[in-house]
Amino acid sequence: MKYENPALLSLAQFAPHCMGCGKANEGDVVPAHRNEGKGMGLKNPDFMWAALCTLKCHYELDQGNKWSREEKRAFWNAAYWRTQMWLWTSGLLTIAVSVASALPPPRPKPRKRIRSGRAIQLRGFEKPDTPRKIPSRPFSRTSRTTDNG
């Protein structure tokens, strides 16, 4: 999924500190995209970033070799959730549209039409208003067999 939003990425400059190491923001906090689920020349969507300092955290996350893959993943995830907490509690991110107005109206269910003059078939479970009369046939003891011989 490709989602680009430069305005969302520019919010990193307002972070009070690096969400990784806690260093105060002196103009060096940048948005660091997630490194999983991407390929050569591809980045993750712009809503998946953490506010990290350029020199220490972002560099170590992308090009560093001090941490294992699992340590990098855990570090970025923790920084991402701290960034999300800061964005929402600071008021920089808000919901602009209510969910009810954003959803399309529900589609009406199609009505099943019964043509006039067509008999409704009973399945045998319904009780008829009048009792059924089963026509009786006389039982014949003689059987009709055909002799082929």
N, CA, C and O atoms as a GROMACS GRO file, in nm:
protein
  596
    1MET      N    1   0.084  -0.117   0.000
    1MET     CA    2   0.000   0.000   0.000
    1MET      C    3   0.088   0.123   0.000
    1MET      O    4   0.176   0.138   0.085
    2LYS      N    5   0.066   0.209  -0.095
    2LYS     CA    6   0.146   0.331  -0.103
    2LYS      C    7   0.064   0.447  -0.049
    2LYS      O    8  -0.042   0.480  -0.103
    3TYR      N    9   0.113   0.509   0.057
    3TYR     CA   10   0.047   0.624   0.117
    3TYR      C   11   0.154   0.726   0.148
    3TYR      O   12   0.243   0.701   0.230
    4GLU      N   13   0.146   0.841   0.083
    4GLU     CA   14   0.243   0.947   0.105
    4GLU      C   15   0.171   1.069   0.161
    4GLU      O   16   0.068   1.111   0.109
    5ASN      N   17   0.226   1.125   0.267
    5ASN     CA   18   0.170   1.242   0.329
    5ASN      C   19   0.284   1.324   0.390
    5ASN      O   20   0.320   1.303   0.506
    6PRO      N   21   0.339   1.419   0.313
    6PRO     CA   22   0.451   1.500   0.364
    6PRO      C   23   0.414   1.580   0.489
    6PRO      O   24   0.499   1.603   0.575
    7ALA      N   25   0.289   1.623   0.500
    7ALA     CA   26   0.248   1.699   0.618
    7ALA      C   27   0.257   1.614   0.744
    7ALA      O   28   0.295   1.663   0.850
    8LEU      N   29   0.223   1.488   0.731
    8LEU     CA   30   0.232   1.396   0.846
    8LEU      C   31   0.379   1.376   0.886
    8LEU      O   32   0.412   1.374   1.004
    9LEU      N   33   0.466   1.360   0.787
    9LEU     CA   34   0.608   1.342   0.817
    9LEU      C   35   0.671   1.467   0.878
    9LEU      O   36   0.764   1.458   0.958
   10SER      N   37   0.619   1.584   0.840
   10SER     CA   38   0.678   1.709   0.892
   10SER      C   39   0.650   1.729   1.040
   10SER      O   40   0.711   1.816   1.103
   11LEU      N   41   0.559   1.651   1.097
   11LEU     CA   42   0.530   1.665   1.240
   11LEU      C   43   0.647   1.619   1.327
   11LEU      O   44   0.653   1.654   1.445
   12ALA      N   45   0.739   1.543   1.271
   12ALA     CA   46   0.854   1.495   1.349
   12ALA      C   47   0.939   1.610   1.401
   12ALA      O   48   1.002   1.598   1.506
   13GLN      N   49   0.943   1.720   1.329
   13GLN     CA   50   1.025   1.833   1.374
   13GLN      C   51   0.972   1.896   1.503
   13GLN      O   52   1.046   1.967   1.571
   14PHE      N   53   0.847   1.871   1.537
   14PHE     CA   54   0.789   1.927   1.659
   14PHE      C   55   0.800   1.834   1.779
   14PHE      O   56   0.754   1.868   1.888
   15ALA      N   57   0.859   1.719   1.760
   15ALA     CA   58   0.873   1.624   1.872
   15ALA      C   59   0.959   1.687   1.982
   15ALA      O   60   1.060   1.751   1.952
   16PRO      N   61   0.919   1.670   2.107
   16PRO     CA   62   0.996   1.732   2.215
   16PRO      C   63   1.132   1.666   2.235
   16PRO      O   64   1.226   1.730   2.284
   17HIS      N   65   1.143   1.538   2.197
   17HIS     CA   66   1.268   1.465   2.214
   17HIS      C   67   1.266   1.344   2.121
   17HIS      O   68   1.165   1.315   2.057
   18CYS      N   69   1.378   1.275   2.113
   18CYS     CA   70   1.387   1.151   2.035
   18CYS      C   71   1.306   1.045   2.109
   18CYS      O   72   1.321   1.027   2.230
   19MET      N   73   1.220   0.975   2.036
   19MET     CA   74   1.136   0.874   2.098
   19MET      C   75   1.211   0.742   2.120
   19MET      O   76   1.155   0.646   2.173
   20GLY      N   77   1.336   0.738   2.078
   20GLY     CA   78   1.418   0.620   2.100
   20GLY      C   79   1.505   0.633   2.223
   20GLY      O   80   1.495   0.553   2.316
   21CYS      N   81   1.592   0.734   2.223
   21CYS     CA   82   1.688   0.750   2.333
   21CYS      C   83   1.648   0.858   2.433
   21CYS      O   84   1.704   0.863   2.543
   22GLY      N   85   1.553   0.945   2.398
   22GLY     CA   86   1.509   1.049   2.489
   22GLY      C   87   1.588   1.178   2.482
   22GLY      O   88   1.564   1.270   2.560
   23LYS      N   89   1.683   1.188   2.388
   23LYS     CA   90   1.763   1.310   2.372
   23LYS      C   91   1.674   1.425   2.330
   23LYS      O   92   1.587   1.408   2.244
   24ALA      N   93   1.694   1.543   2.388
   24ALA     CA   94   1.612   1.661   2.356
   24ALA      C   95   1.625   1.695   2.208
   24ALA      O   96   1.732   1.681   2.149
   25ASN      N   97   1.516   1.741   2.150
   25ASN     CA   98   1.515   1.776   2.008
   25ASN      C   99   1.585   1.910   1.986
   25ASN      O  100   1.538   2.013   2.034
   26GLU      N  101   1.696   1.907   1.914
   26GLU     CA  102   1.770   2.028   1.879
   26GLU      C  103   1.765   2.047   1.727
   26GLU      O  104   1.858   2.098   1.666
   27GLY      N  105   1.652   2.004   1.667
   27GLY     CA  106   1.638   2.014   1.522
   27GLY      C  107   1.689   1.892   1.449
   27GLY      O  108   1.695   1.891   1.326
   28ASP      N  109   1.725   1.788   1.524
   28ASP     CA  110   1.781   1.669   1.459
   28ASP      C  111   1.688   1.547   1.466
   28ASP      O  112   1.731   1.436   1.435
   29VAL      N  113   1.562   1.566   1.507
   29VAL     CA  114   1.467   1.455   1.510
   29VAL      C  115   1.396   1.446   1.376
   29VAL      O  116   1.341   1.544   1.327
   30VAL      N  117   1.399   1.328   1.317
   30VAL     CA  118   1.342   1.305   1.184
   30VAL      C  119   1.248   1.185   1.188
   30VAL      O  120   1.256   1.104   1.281
   31PRO      N  121   1.160   1.172   1.089
   31PRO     CA  122   1.075   1.053   1.084
   31PRO      C  123   1.153   0.933   1.031
   31PRO      O  124   1.213   0.940   0.924
   32ALA      N  125   1.153   0.825   1.106
   32ALA     CA  126   1.222   0.702   1.065
   32ALA      C  127   1.118   0.596   1.030
   32ALA      O  128   1.044   0.550   1.117
   33HIS      N  129   1.112   0.560   0.903
   33HIS     CA  130   1.016   0.459   0.857
   33HIS      C  131   1.053   0.320   0.910
   33HIS      O  132   1.169   0.294   0.944
   34ARG      N  133   0.955   0.236   0.914
   34ARG     CA  134   0.975   0.096   0.954
   34ARG      C  135   1.055   0.025   0.846
   34ARG      O  136   1.036   0.051   0.727
   35ASN      N  137   1.144  -0.064   0.885
   35ASN     CA  138   1.230  -0.133   0.789
   35ASN      C  139   1.178  -0.269   0.746
   35ASN      O  140   1.240  -0.334   0.663
   36GLU      N  141   1.065  -0.313   0.799
   36GLU     CA  142   1.009  -0.442   0.760
   36GLU      C  143   0.906  -0.423   0.650
   36GLU      O  144   0.843  -0.317   0.641
   37GLY      N  145   0.889  -0.526   0.568
   37GLY     CA  146   0.784  -0.525   0.467
   37GLY      C  147   0.808  -0.428   0.354
   37GLY      O  148   0.712  -0.376   0.295
   38LYS      N  149   0.932  -0.404   0.321
   38LYS     CA  150   0.962  -0.315   0.208
   38LYS      C  151   1.067  -0.382   0.122
   38LYS      O  152   1.127  -0.483   0.161
   39GLY      N  153   1.088  -0.327   0.007
   39GLY     CA  154   1.188  -0.382  -0.083
   39GLY      C  155   1.286  -0.275  -0.125
   39GLY      O  156   1.286  -0.165  -0.071
   40MET      N  157   1.370  -0.309  -0.222
   40MET     CA  158   1.471  -0.215  -0.271
   40MET      C  159   1.402  -0.093  -0.334
   40MET      O  160   1.324  -0.108  -0.428
   41GLY      N  161   1.431   0.024  -0.283
   41GLY     CA  162   1.374   0.146  -0.336
   41GLY      C  163   1.230   0.171  -0.291
   41GLY      O  164   1.167   0.264  -0.340
   42LEU      N  165   1.179   0.090  -0.202
   42LEU     CA  166   1.042   0.108  -0.153
   42LEU      C  167   1.045   0.142  -0.005
   42LEU      O  168   1.128   0.091   0.071
   43LYS      N  169   0.952   0.227   0.035
   43LYS     CA  170   0.938   0.261   0.176
   43LYS      C  171   0.802   0.218   0.222
   43LYS      O  172   0.710   0.198   0.142
   44ASN      N  173   0.788   0.204   0.351
   44ASN     CA  174   0.658   0.176   0.408
   44ASN      C  175   0.572   0.302   0.399
   44ASN      O  176   0.625   0.410   0.373
   45PRO      N  177   0.441   0.290   0.420
   45PRO     CA  178   0.354   0.408   0.413
   45PRO      C  179   0.395   0.515   0.514
   45PRO      O  180   0.459   0.486   0.615
   46ASP      N  181   0.357   0.638   0.484
   46ASP     CA  182   0.401   0.750   0.566
   46ASP      C  183   0.334   0.758   0.703
   46ASP      O  184   0.370   0.845   0.783
   47PHE      N  185   0.241   0.671   0.733
   47PHE     CA  186   0.186   0.670   0.869
   47PHE      C  187   0.265   0.575   0.959
   47PHE      O  188   0.234   0.564   1.078
   48MET      N  189   0.365   0.507   0.906
   48MET     CA  190   0.447   0.415   0.985
   48MET      C  191   0.587   0.475   1.005
   48MET      O  192   0.682   0.434   0.938
   49TRP      N  193   0.598   0.569   1.096
   49TRP     CA  194   0.727   0.629   1.126
   49TRP      C  195   0.736   0.657   1.275
   49TRP      O  196   0.636   0.672   1.345
   50ALA      N  197   0.858   0.665   1.319
   50ALA     CA  198   0.887   0.700   1.459
   50ALA      C  199   0.979   0.821   1.458
   50ALA      O  200   1.065   0.833   1.371
   51ALA      N  201   0.960   0.910   1.553
   51ALA     CA  202   1.043   1.030   1.563
   51ALA      C  203   1.174   0.993   1.633
   51ALA      O  204   1.177   0.973   1.754
   52LEU      N  205   1.284   0.985   1.554
   52LEU     CA  206   1.414   0.945   1.607
   52LEU      C  207   1.520   1.049   1.574
   52LEU      O  208   1.510   1.119   1.473
   53CYS      N  209   1.622   1.059   1.659
   53CYS     CA  210   1.732   1.150   1.631
   53CYS      C  211   1.816   1.094   1.516
   53CYS      O  212   1.830   0.973   1.500
   54THR      N  213   1.871   1.184   1.437
   54THR     CA  214   1.940   1.145   1.313
   54THR      C  215   2.066   1.066   1.340
   54THR      O  216   2.086   0.959   1.283
   55LEU      N  217   2.153   1.117   1.426
   55LEU     CA  218   2.287   1.061   1.438
   55LEU      C  219   2.291   0.928   1.511
   55LEU      O  220   2.357   0.834   1.465
   56LYS      N  221   2.223   0.918   1.622
   56LYS     CA  222   2.237   0.797   1.702
   56LYS      C  223   2.134   0.690   1.664
   56LYS      O  224   2.172   0.582   1.618
   57CYS      N  225   2.008   0.718   1.682
   57CYS     CA  226   1.904   0.615   1.670
   57CYS      C  227   1.870   0.578   1.526
   57CYS      O  228   1.868   0.459   1.491
   58HIS      N  229   1.844   0.678   1.442
   58HIS     CA  230   1.805   0.649   1.304
   58HIS      C  231   1.918   0.581   1.227
   58HIS      O  232   1.894   0.487   1.151
   59TYR      N  233   2.040   0.627   1.248
   59TYR     CA  234   2.154   0.566   1.181
   59TYR      C  235   2.173   0.421   1.227
   59TYR      O  236   2.190   0.330   1.145
   60GLU      N  237   2.168   0.400   1.357
   60GLU     CA  238   2.189   0.264   1.410
   60GLU      C  239   2.077   0.170   1.365
   60GLU      O  240   2.102   0.052   1.341
   61LEU      N  241   1.957   0.223   1.352
   61LEU     CA  242   1.844   0.142   1.307
   61LEU      C  243   1.860   0.100   1.161
   61LEU      O  244   1.832  -0.015   1.125
   62ASP      N  245   1.906   0.193   1.075
   62ASP     CA  246   1.915   0.164   0.932
   62ASP      C  247   2.048   0.100   0.891
   62ASP      O  248   2.048  -0.003   0.823
   63GLN      N  249   2.161   0.158   0.932
   63GLN     CA  250   2.290   0.108   0.885
   63GLN      C  251   2.376   0.046   0.994
   63GLN      O  252   2.480  -0.013   0.963
   64GLY      N  253   2.337   0.058   1.117
   64GLY     CA  254   2.421   0.009   1.227
   64GLY      C  255   2.428  -0.142   1.234
   64GLY      O  256   2.343  -0.213   1.180
   65ASN      N  257   2.533  -0.190   1.304
   65ASN     CA  258   2.548  -0.336   1.320
   65ASN      C  259   2.564  -0.376   1.467
   65ASN      O  260   2.607  -0.487   1.497
   66LYS      N  261   2.528  -0.285   1.559
   66LYS     CA  262   2.537  -0.317   1.701
   66LYS      C  263   2.422  -0.406   1.747
   66LYS      O  264   2.440  -0.489   1.837
   67TRP      N  265   2.306  -0.389   1.688
   67TRP     CA  266   2.186  -0.460   1.731
   67TRP      C  267   2.149  -0.571   1.635
   67TRP      O  268   2.178  -0.564   1.515
   68SER      N  269   2.087  -0.673   1.688
   68SER     CA  270   2.035  -0.780   1.602
   68SER      C  271   1.904  -0.734   1.539
   68SER      O  272   1.850  -0.629   1.574
   69ARG      N  273   1.854  -0.814   1.446
   69ARG     CA  274   1.729  -0.779   1.378
   69ARG      C  275   1.614  -0.769   1.479
   69ARG      O  276   1.530  -0.680   1.470
   70GLU      N  277   1.610  -0.861   1.575
   70GLU     CA  278   1.503  -0.860   1.674
   70GLU      C  279   1.514  -0.738   1.765
   70GLU      O  280   1.413  -0.679   1.802
   71GLU      N  281   1.638  -0.699   1.801
   71GLU     CA  282   1.656  -0.579   1.884
   71GLU      C  283   1.615  -0.454   1.808
   71GLU      O  284   1.553  -0.364   1.866
   72LYS      N  285   1.648  -0.446   1.680
   72LYS     CA  286   1.606  -0.331   1.598
   72LYS      C  287   1.454  -0.324   1.588
   72LYS      O  288   1.395  -0.216   1.599
   73ARG      N  289   1.392  -0.439   1.568
   73ARG     CA  290   1.247  -0.444   1.557
   73ARG      C  291   1.180  -0.399   1.687
   73ARG      O  292   1.085  -0.320   1.684
   74ALA      N  293   1.230  -0.447   1.801
   74ALA     CA  294   1.173  -0.409   1.930
   74ALA      C  295   1.196  -0.260   1.959
   74ALA      O  296   1.108  -0.193   2.012
   75PHE      N  297   1.316  -0.208   1.923
   75PHE     CA  298   1.347  -0.067   1.944
   75PHE      C  299   1.254   0.021   1.863
   75PHE      O  300   1.198   0.118   1.915
   76TRP      N  301   1.236  -0.012   1.733
   76TRP     CA  302   1.150   0.071   1.647
   76TRP      C  303   1.005   0.065   1.694
   76TRP      O  304   0.937   0.168   1.697
   77ASN      N  305   0.956  -0.055   1.730
   77ASN     CA  306   0.818  -0.068   1.775
   77ASN      C  307   0.791   0.017   1.900
   77ASN      O  308   0.688   0.084   1.908
   78ALA      N  309   0.883   0.016   1.994
   78ALA     CA  310   0.866   0.096   2.116
   78ALA      C  311   0.866   0.246   2.081
   78ALA      O  312   0.785   0.322   2.134
   79ALA      N  313   0.957   0.287   1.994
   79ALA     CA  314   0.963   0.428   1.953
   79ALA      C  315   0.839   0.468   1.874
   79ALA      O  316   0.792   0.581   1.887
   80TYR      N  317   0.787   0.378   1.793
   80TYR     CA  318   0.667   0.406   1.715
   80TYR      C  319   0.548   0.433   1.807
   80TYR      O  320   0.474   0.530   1.787
   81TRP      N  321   0.529   0.348   1.908
   81TRP     CA  322   0.415   0.367   1.997
   81TRP      C  323   0.431   0.490   2.084
   81TRP      O  324   0.331   0.555   2.119
   82ARG      N  325   0.554   0.524   2.121
   82ARG     CA  326   0.576   0.650   2.194
   82ARG      C  327   0.542   0.770   2.105
   82ARG      O  328   0.484   0.868   2.151
   83THR      N  329   0.579   0.760   1.977
   83THR     CA  330   0.548   0.867   1.881
   83THR      C  331   0.397   0.881   1.864
   83THR      O  332   0.345   0.993   1.864
   84GLN      N  333   0.327   0.770   1.851
   84GLN     CA  334   0.182   0.775   1.836
   84GLN      C  335   0.116   0.836   1.960
   84GLN      O  336   0.024   0.917   1.947
   85MET      N  337   0.162   0.799   2.077
   85MET     CA  338   0.109   0.855   2.201
   85MET      C  339   0.129   1.007   2.204
   85MET      O  340   0.038   1.081   2.240
   86TRP      N  341   0.248   1.051   2.167
   86TRP     CA  342   0.277   1.195   2.166
   86TRP      C  343   0.191   1.267   2.062
   86TRP      O  344   0.137   1.374   2.091
   87LEU      N  345   0.178   1.211   1.941
   87LEU     CA  346   0.100   1.277   1.835
   87LEU      C  347  -0.046   1.296   1.876
   87LEU      O  348  -0.103   1.403   1.853
   88TRP      N  349  -0.105   1.193   1.935
   88TRP     CA  350  -0.247   1.202   1.968
   88TRP      C  351  -0.273   1.284   2.093
   88TRP      O  352  -0.371   1.358   2.098
   89THR      N  353  -0.186   1.272   2.196
   89THR     CA  354  -0.210   1.347   2.320
   89THR      C  355  -0.174   1.495   2.305
   89THR      O  356  -0.228   1.579   2.377
   90SER      N  357  -0.083   1.528   2.213
   90SER     CA  358  -0.047   1.668   2.193
   90SER      C  359  -0.150   1.743   2.109
   90SER      O  360  -0.150   1.866   2.105
   91GLY      N  361  -0.238   1.670   2.043
   91GLY     CA  362  -0.340   1.735   1.960
   91GLY      C  363  -0.294   1.759   1.817
   91GLY      O  364  -0.368   1.818   1.738
   92LEU      N  365  -0.174   1.714   1.783
   92LEU     CA  366  -0.128   1.732   1.645
   92LEU      C  367  -0.205   1.643   1.548
   92LEU      O  368  -0.221   1.677   1.431
   93LEU      N  369  -0.254   1.529   1.596
   93LEU     CA  370  -0.340   1.442   1.516
   93LEU      C  371  -0.478   1.440   1.580
   93LEU      O  372  -0.492   1.419   1.701
   94THR      N  373  -0.579   1.463   1.500
   94THR     CA  374  -0.717   1.456   1.546
   94THR      C  375  -0.801   1.390   1.439
   94THR      O  376  -0.758   1.376   1.324
   95ILE      N  377  -0.919   1.349   1.476
   95ILE     CA  378  -1.012   1.291   1.380
   95ILE      C  379  -1.096   1.404   1.323
   95ILE      O  380  -1.160   1.478   1.397
   96ALA      N  381  -1.095   1.417   1.191
   96ALA     CA  382  -1.164   1.527   1.126
   96ALA      C  383  -1.304   1.488   1.079
   96ALA      O  384  -1.391   1.575   1.068
   97VAL      N  385  -1.328   1.362   1.051
   97VAL     CA  386  -1.456   1.317   0.997
   97VAL      C  387  -1.511   1.209   1.088
   97VAL      O  388  -1.438   1.121   1.133
   98SER      N  389  -1.641   1.217   1.115
   98SER     CA  390  -1.700   1.112   1.196
   98SER      C  391  -1.711   0.986   1.113
   98SER      O  392  -1.728   0.992   0.991
   99VAL      N  393  -1.702   0.874   1.178
   99VAL     CA  394  -1.704   0.745   1.109
   99VAL      C  395  -1.838   0.723   1.039
   99VAL      O  396  -1.842   0.669   0.929
  100ALA      N  397  -1.948   0.766   1.103
  100ALA     CA  398  -2.080   0.744   1.046
  100ALA      C  399  -2.096   0.816   0.912
  100ALA      O  400  -2.157   0.762   0.820
  101SER      N  401  -2.043   0.936   0.899
  101SER     CA  402  -2.058   1.010   0.773
  101SER      C  403  -1.959   0.963   0.668
  101SER      O  404  -1.978   0.989   0.549
  102ALA      N  405  -1.854   0.895   0.709
  102ALA     CA  406  -1.755   0.847   0.613
  102ALA      C  407  -1.796   0.716   0.548
  102ALA      O  408  -1.750   0.683   0.438
  103LEU      N  409  -1.883   0.641   0.614
  103LEU     CA  410  -1.926   0.513   0.560
  103LEU      C  411  -2.033   0.531   0.454
  103LEU      O  412  -2.116   0.621   0.466
  104PRO      N  413  -2.032   0.448   0.351
  104PRO     CA  414  -2.139   0.457   0.251
  104PRO      C  415  -2.271   0.410   0.311
  104PRO      O  416  -2.271   0.331   0.406
  105PRO      N  417  -2.384   0.458   0.258
  105PRO     CA  418  -2.512   0.413   0.313
  105PRO      C  419  -2.532   0.265   0.289
  105PRO      O  420  -2.484   0.211   0.189
  106PRO      N  421  -2.602   0.197   0.378
  106PRO     CA  422  -2.622   0.052   0.360
  106PRO      C  423  -2.709   0.025   0.238
  106PRO      O  424  -2.801   0.101   0.208
  107ARG      N  425  -2.678  -0.082   0.168
  107ARG     CA  426  -2.753  -0.120   0.050
  107ARG      C  427  -2.881  -0.191   0.093
  107ARG      O  428  -2.878  -0.275   0.183
  108PRO      N  429  -2.993  -0.158   0.029
  108PRO     CA  430  -3.118  -0.226   0.067
  108PRO      C  431  -3.115  -0.371   0.022
  108PRO      O  432  -3.054  -0.406  -0.079
  109LYS      N  433  -3.181  -0.455   0.100
  109LYS     CA  434  -3.186  -0.596   0.065
  109LYS      C  435  -3.284  -0.615  -0.050
  109LYS      O  436  -3.390  -0.553  -0.052
  110PRO      N  437  -3.248  -0.699  -0.145
  110PRO     CA  438  -3.341  -0.720  -0.256
  110PRO      C  439  -3.465  -0.794  -0.208
  110PRO      O  440  -3.458  -0.886  -0.127
  111ARG      N  441  -3.579  -0.752  -0.261
  111ARG     CA  442  -3.704  -0.817  -0.223
  111ARG      C  443  -3.730  -0.933  -0.317
  111ARG      O  444  -3.705  -0.926  -0.437
  112LYS      N  445  -3.780  -1.038  -0.260
  112LYS     CA  446  -3.811  -1.156  -0.338
  112LYS      C  447  -3.953  -1.142  -0.392
  112LYS      O  448  -4.048  -1.125  -0.314
  113ARG      N  449  -3.968  -1.148  -0.521
  113ARG     CA  450  -4.099  -1.130  -0.583
  113ARG      C  451  -4.165  -1.266  -0.606
  113ARG      O  452  -4.102  -1.362  -0.651
  114ILE      N  453  -4.292  -1.271  -0.574
  114ILE     CA  454  -4.372  -1.390  -0.602
  114ILE      C  455  -4.472  -1.352  -0.709
  114ILE      O  456  -4.554  -1.261  -0.692
  115ARG      N  457  -4.463  -1.421  -0.818
  115ARG     CA  458  -4.555  -1.390  -0.927
  115ARG      C  459  -4.697  -1.431  -0.889
  115ARG      O  460  -4.717  -1.532  -0.821
  116SER      N  461  -4.793  -1.353  -0.932
  116SER     CA  462  -4.932  -1.386  -0.901
  116SER      C  463  -4.973  -1.507  -0.984
  116SER      O  464  -4.929  -1.526  -1.097
  117GLY      N  465  -5.058  -1.588  -0.926
  117GLY     CA  466  -5.106  -1.706  -0.994
  117GLY      C  467  -5.018  -1.828  -0.974
  117GLY      O  468  -5.054  -1.939  -1.015
  118ARG      N  469  -4.905  -1.810  -0.911
  118ARG     CA  470  -4.814  -1.922  -0.888
  118ARG      C  471  -4.843  -1.982  -0.752
  118ARG      O  472  -4.846  -1.911  -0.651
  119ALA      N  473  -4.864  -2.110  -0.748
  119ALA     CA  474  -4.896  -2.176  -0.622
  119ALA      C  475  -4.771  -2.188  -0.536
  119ALA      O  476  -4.661  -2.213  -0.586
  120ILE      N  477  -4.790  -2.169  -0.407
  120ILE     CA  478  -4.679  -2.185  -0.313
  120ILE      C  479  -4.672  -2.332  -0.276
  120ILE      O  480  -4.771  -2.391  -0.234
  121GLN      N  481  -4.556  -2.388  -0.290
  121GLN     CA  482  -4.540  -2.531  -0.263
  121GLN      C  483  -4.520  -2.554  -0.114
  121GLN      O  484  -4.441  -2.487  -0.047
  122LEU      N  485  -4.594  -2.652  -0.063
  122LEU     CA  486  -4.578  -2.690   0.076
  122LEU      C  487  -4.469  -2.795   0.087
  122LEU      O  488  -4.448  -2.874  -0.005
  123ARG      N  489  -4.402  -2.795   0.196
  123ARG     CA  490  -4.294  -2.891   0.215
  123ARG      C  491  -4.334  -3.004   0.307
  123ARG      O  492  -4.252  -3.091   0.337
  124GLY      N  493  -4.458  -3.007   0.352
  124GLY     CA  494  -4.504  -3.115   0.435
  124GLY      C  495  -4.499  -3.088   0.583
  124GLY      O  496  -4.552  -3.167   0.661
  125PHE      N  497  -4.436  -2.978   0.625
  125PHE     CA  498  -4.425  -2.949   0.766
  125PHE      C  499  -4.539  -2.860   0.814
  125PHE      O  500  -4.572  -2.858   0.933
  126GLU      N  501  -4.598  -2.786   0.721
  126GLU     CA  502  -4.703  -2.694   0.757
  126GLU      C  503  -4.833  -2.772   0.779
  126GLU      O  504  -4.857  -2.874   0.714
  127LYS      N  505  -4.916  -2.723   0.869
  127LYS     CA  506  -5.046  -2.786   0.892
  127LYS      C  507  -5.148  -2.712   0.806
  127LYS      O  508  -5.164  -2.590   0.819
  128PRO      N  509  -5.216  -2.783   0.720
  128PRO     CA  510  -5.317  -2.715   0.637
  128PRO      C  511  -5.440  -2.679   0.720
  128PRO      O  512  -5.466  -2.738   0.824
  129ASP      N  513  -5.513  -2.581   0.671
  129ASP     CA  514  -5.634  -2.538   0.740
  129ASP      C  515  -5.740  -2.649   0.742
  129ASP      O  516  -5.810  -2.667   0.841
  130THR      N  517  -5.750  -2.722   0.633
  130THR     CA  518  -5.847  -2.832   0.626
  130THR      C  519  -5.769  -2.961   0.618
  130THR      O  520  -5.662  -2.966   0.556
  131PRO      N  521  -5.820  -3.067   0.679
  131PRO     CA  522  -5.746  -3.194   0.673
  131PRO      C  523  -5.740  -3.247   0.530
  131PRO      O  524  -5.834  -3.230   0.452
  132ARG      N  525  -5.631  -3.310   0.500
  132ARG     CA  526  -5.613  -3.366   0.366
  132ARG      C  527  -5.693  -3.495   0.353
  132ARG      O  528  -5.705  -3.574   0.446
  133LYS      N  529  -5.745  -3.512   0.236
  133LYS     CA  530  -5.814  -3.638   0.208
  133LYS      C  531  -5.727  -3.716   0.112
  133LYS      O  532  -5.693  -3.668   0.004
  134ILE      N  533  -5.693  -3.832   0.151
  134ILE     CA  534  -5.612  -3.918   0.065
  134ILE      C  535  -5.708  -4.009  -0.011
  134ILE      O  536  -5.782  -4.086   0.049
  135PRO      N  537  -5.706  -4.000  -0.143
  135PRO     CA  538  -5.797  -4.085  -0.219
  135PRO      C  539  -5.760  -4.231  -0.198
  135PRO      O  540  -5.643  -4.270  -0.208
  136SER      N  541  -5.861  -4.309  -0.170
  136SER     CA  542  -5.834  -4.451  -0.148
  136SER      C  543  -5.854  -4.527  -0.279
  136SER      O  544  -5.946  -4.497  -0.356
  137ARG      N  545  -5.770  -4.623  -0.303
  137ARG     CA  546  -5.779  -4.708  -0.421
  137ARG      C  547  -5.804  -4.850  -0.374
  137ARG      O  548  -5.751  -4.895  -0.272
  138PRO      N  549  -5.881  -4.916  -0.447
  138PRO     CA  550  -5.901  -5.056  -0.409
  138PRO      C  551  -5.774  -5.135  -0.430
  138PRO      O  552  -5.704  -5.116  -0.530
  139PHE      N  553  -5.743  -5.222  -0.338
  139PHE     CA  554  -5.624  -5.306  -0.347
  139PHE      C  555  -5.659  -5.432  -0.423
  139PHE      O  556  -5.752  -5.504  -0.387
  140SER      N  557  -5.586  -5.459  -0.526
  140SER     CA  558  -5.614  -5.581  -0.602
  140SER      C  559  -5.511  -5.686  -0.566
  140SER      O  560  -5.391  -5.657  -0.558
  141ARG      N  561  -5.557  -5.807  -0.544
  141ARG     CA  562  -5.466  -5.914  -0.507
  141ARG      C  563  -5.399  -5.974  -0.627
  141ARG      O  564  -5.296  -6.040  -0.614
  142THR      N  565  -5.452  -5.953  -0.738
  142THR     CA  566  -5.389  -6.010  -0.858
  142THR      C  567  -5.283  -5.915  -0.906
  142THR      O  568  -5.305  -5.794  -0.911
  143SER      N  569  -5.172  -5.967  -0.940
  143SER     CA  570  -5.065  -5.884  -0.993
  143SER      C  571  -5.058  -5.900  -1.142
  143SER      O  572  -5.081  -6.007  -1.198
  144ARG      N  573  -5.027  -5.797  -1.202
  144ARG     CA  574  -5.012  -5.802  -1.347
  144ARG      C  575  -4.867  -5.826  -1.378
  144ARG      O  576  -4.781  -5.740  -1.353
  145THR      N  577  -4.841  -5.936  -1.430
  145THR     CA  578  -4.703  -5.967  -1.472
  145THR      C  579  -4.706  -5.994  -1.619
  145THR      O  580  -4.805  -6.043  -1.674
  146THR      N  581  -4.602  -5.964  -1.680
  146THR     CA  582  -4.591  -5.988  -1.823
  146THR      C  583  -4.506  -6.110  -1.845
  146THR      O  584  -4.395  -6.123  -1.792
  147ASP      N  585  -4.557  -6.195  -1.922
  147ASP     CA  586  -4.481  -6.315  -1.958
  147ASP      C  587  -4.403  -6.287  -2.084
  147ASP      O  588  -4.461  -6.259  -2.188
  148ASN      N  589  -4.276  -6.294  -2.075
  148ASN     CA  590  -4.192  -6.272  -2.192
  148ASN      C  591  -4.149  -6.404  -2.254
  148ASN      O  592  -4.071  -6.405  -2.350
  149GLY      N  593  -4.195  -6.511  -2.205
  149GLY     CA  594  -4.144  -6.636  -2.250
  149GLY      C  595  -4.232  -6.720  -2.319
  149GLY      O  596  -4.193  -6.829  -2.360
   0.00000   0.00000   0.00000
